[in-house]
């Protein structure tokens, strides 16, 4: 049985610039609300965001780990992140 990530953000359809701003806002919200896990929906599409988002996340000092979401949480179209709060 899987629990659900307490916060989710759907970035599918956004430009790279919009997605980067949304990721920053997501991490800030997690810090403020003391949420250590978030789910980021990238969608399938051209995989542009799917490839770029991990590159951004590994550079952020608060991101501890990221992983492809299990099927129940979006599978290949989502990334789970654990944040150091």
HELIX and SHEET records of a PDB file:
HELIX    1   1 UNK A   16  UNK A   33  1                                  18    
HELIX    2   2 UNK A   48  UNK A   57  1                                  10    
HELIX    3   3 UNK A   71  UNK A   73  5                                   3    
HELIX    4   4 UNK A   75  UNK A   77  5                                   3    
SHEET    1   A 4 UNK A   7  UNK A  10  0                                        
SHEET    2   A 4 UNK A  37  UNK A  41  1                                        
SHEET    3   A 4 UNK A  78  UNK A  83 -1                                        
SHEET    4   A 4 UNK A  63  UNK A  68 -1                                        
END                                                                             
